[in-house]
Amino acid sequence: MSEPAQQAKTFANNGKEALLKTFACVPEDKLNWQPAGTAKTALQIAAHAAVPNPLFAALIRGEGFPKASAEEVFAQQAAAEAALTTRQQVVELIERSTVEVEAALDALTPELMATTIETPFLTAPMTFFMTLPGLHLYTHASQIDYLQTIWGDMEFHM
């Protein structure tokens, strides 16, 4: 495995660990708490962090973006997120989907690493998409950590 692929794999695993650590510190009575009616709950944020990992893995494997409109993909992702209604379901998907990302990074060839990926949102080098799973997990771990400060938990949990 190349050094960039190993670094991306470590970053994805570290992002997963940060998300799971901060998510584990969400009390049961706050799991579905919202600071406002349109805001996401900690459970929804964690579900959102987990659901795209198989898509990220497919991009890393060179399979391209699904043959659907961006709106259709977002609707599918939202439905998959809404189907996750318990902490256990979310944690299991985070674990399982991160393993899928890591396997895709393990199999990454130098030729594939040199490619550019086109999606409806952006065109970027594979090296960007290699780091996207870790970045995505860390970003949403930070959102959950912020929610915790709103209800008075001032400890840094990541």
Secondary structure in CASP SS format (residue, H / E / C, confidence):
PFRMAT SS
TARGET T0000
AUTHOR 0000-0000-0000
METHOD secondary structure of the structure
MODEL  1
M C 1.00
S C 1.00
E H 1.00
P H 1.00
A H 1.00
Q H 1.00
Q H 1.00
A H 1.00
K H 1.00
T H 1.00
F H 1.00
A H 1.00
N H 1.00
N H 1.00
G H 1.00
K H 1.00
E H 1.00
A H 1.00
L H 1.00
L H 1.00
K H 1.00
T H 1.00
F H 1.00
A H 1.00
C C 1.00
V C 1.00
P C 1.00
E H 1.00
D H 1.00
K H 1.00
L C 1.00
N C 1.00
W C 1.00
Q C 1.00
P C 1.00
A C 1.00
G C 1.00
T C 1.00
A C 1.00
K C 1.00
T C 1.00
A H 1.00
L H 1.00
Q H 1.00
I H 1.00
A H 1.00
A H 1.00
H H 1.00
A H 1.00
A H 1.00
V C 1.00
P C 1.00
N H 1.00
P H 1.00
L H 1.00
F H 1.00
A H 1.00
A H 1.00
L H 1.00
I H 1.00
R C 1.00
G C 1.00
E C 1.00
G C 1.00
F C 1.00
P C 1.00
K C 1.00
A C 1.00
S C 1.00
A H 1.00
E H 1.00
E H 1.00
V H 1.00
F H 1.00
A H 1.00
Q H 1.00
Q H 1.00
A H 1.00
A H 1.00
A H 1.00
E H 1.00
A H 1.00
A C 1.00
L C 1.00
T C 1.00
T C 1.00
R H 1.00
Q H 1.00
Q H 1.00
V H 1.00
V H 1.00
E H 1.00
L H 1.00
I H 1.00
E H 1.00
R H 1.00
S H 1.00
T H 1.00
V H 1.00
E H 1.00
V H 1.00
E H 1.00
A H 1.00
A H 1.00
L H 1.00
D H 1.00
A C 1.00
L C 1.00
T C 1.00
P H 1.00
E H 1.00
L H 1.00
M H 1.00
A C 1.00
T C 1.00
T E 1.00
I E 1.00
E E 1.00
T C 1.00
P C 1.00
F C 1.00
L C 1.00
T E 1.00
A E 1.00
P E 1.00
M H 1.00
T H 1.00
F H 1.00
F H 1.00
M H 1.00
T H 1.00
L H 1.00
P H 1.00
G H 1.00
L H 1.00
H H 1.00
L H 1.00
Y H 1.00
T H 1.00
H H 1.00
A H 1.00
S H 1.00
Q H 1.00
I H 1.00
D H 1.00
Y H 1.00
L H 1.00
Q H 1.00
T H 1.00
I H 1.00
W C 1.00
G C 1.00
D C 1.00
M C 1.00
E C 1.00
F C 1.00
H C 1.00
M C 1.00
END
